[in-house]
Amino acid sequence: MYKVLGMAASRALRVLWMMEELGLEYEHLAHMPRSKEMLDINPSGKVPALLVDGQVILDSVAIMQFLADKHDDLTYAAGTVKRAQQDSFTQFINDEIDAIIWCAARNSFVLPKDKRVPEIKDTLKWEFTRSMDILGKRLGDNEFLMGDKMTVPDILLTHCGGWARIAGFEIPDGPMRAYFKRMIARPAYLRAFALRDAK
Ligand SMILES: N[C@@H](CCC(=O)N[C@@H](CS)C(=O)NCC(=O)O)C(=O)O
């Protein structure tokens, strides 16, 4: 059985949501970042990690894409143009959304106090709005980023949207706000989100 390591109030939520969308059996071990359990399998101590067949996979996007490929769902097949377009969303979201919110978090509470540059947050908010605008244009009238089919970057982006709101970033009114509202109403998301309260 799959084991998902990492507390749900973290990027582990992406993996838990993926498990729920795919209807997979898994065990959730809600370890904290930098806990002994995480440091034992990941020198950075970061979450999430997936244990499968006695092997460790690190990084939420690698885990999500592995599960999608393995179970042939929520993805286009490798080597197709559609898959390249799907991956282009994944890369954009990692570069232009996740990286921005993560930079804000690092400069708020992750880095040692004397290494933080709190003034950077205004620039990050400006960049975030610009990224949302670009994604809104790419989304257009589609239900999902890739059109009618939900894929890995939808989970990545929706997770980032919730994280951004908690971190004080404004989701501009318009297509992206409506998209996030639709996505977080999905039963699989709600089941994964409820794991945030689990011990
Ligand atoms: N790119 C990695 C980032 C993992 C990451 O930074 N996780 C955070 C929690 S969401 C963490 O463990 N932070 C602890 C630290 O930076 O020391 C992924 O997507 O899994």
The ligand as an SDF file (V2000), in Angstrom:
LIG
                    3D

 20 19  0  0  0  0  0  0  0  0999 V2000
    9.3550   21.1150   -4.1600 N   0  0  0  0  0  0  0  0  0  0  0  0
    9.0430   20.4130   -2.9540 C   0  0  0  0  0  0  0  0  0  0  0  0
    8.9980   21.4130   -1.8100 C   0  0  0  0  0  0  0  0  0  0  0  0
    8.7820   20.7180   -0.4690 C   0  0  0  0  0  0  0  0  0  0  0  0
    8.7080   21.7380    0.6590 C   0  0  0  0  0  0  0  0  0  0  0  0
    9.3730   22.7920    0.6700 O   0  0  0  0  0  0  0  0  0  0  0  0
    7.8900   21.4140    1.6670 N   0  0  0  0  0  0  0  0  0  0  0  0
    7.7380   22.2860    2.8250 C   0  0  0  0  0  0  0  0  0  0  0  0
    6.3400   22.1210    3.4120 C   0  0  0  0  0  0  0  0  0  0  0  0
    5.0800   22.5250    2.2740 S   0  0  0  0  0  0  0  0  0  0  0  0
    8.7290   21.8830    3.8690 C   0  0  0  0  0  0  0  0  0  0  0  0
    8.8530   20.7070    4.1740 O   0  0  0  0  0  0  0  0  0  0  0  0
    9.4350   22.8620    4.4320 N   0  0  0  0  0  0  0  0  0  0  0  0
   10.3770   22.6440    5.4740 C   0  0  0  0  0  0  0  0  0  0  0  0
   11.6850   23.3280    5.1890 C   0  0  0  0  0  0  0  0  0  0  0  0
   11.7790   24.1090    4.2190 O   0  0  0  0  0  0  0  0  0  0  0  0
   12.6170   23.0980    5.9330 O   0  0  0  0  0  0  0  0  0  0  0  0
    7.6970   19.6780   -3.1120 C   0  0  0  0  0  0  0  0  0  0  0  0
    6.8630   20.1440   -3.9070 O   0  0  0  0  0  0  0  0  0  0  0  0
    7.4840   18.6440   -2.4760 O   0  0  0  0  0  0  0  0  0  0  0  0
  1  2  1  0
  2  3  1  0
  2 18  1  0
  3  4  1  0
  4  5  1  0
  5  6  2  0
  5  7  1  0
  7  8  1  0
  8  9  1  0
  8 11  1  0
  9 10  1  0
 11 12  2  0
 11 13  1  0
 13 14  1  0
 14 15  1  0
 15 16  2  0
 15 17  1  0
 18 19  2  0
 18 20  1  0
M  END
$$$$
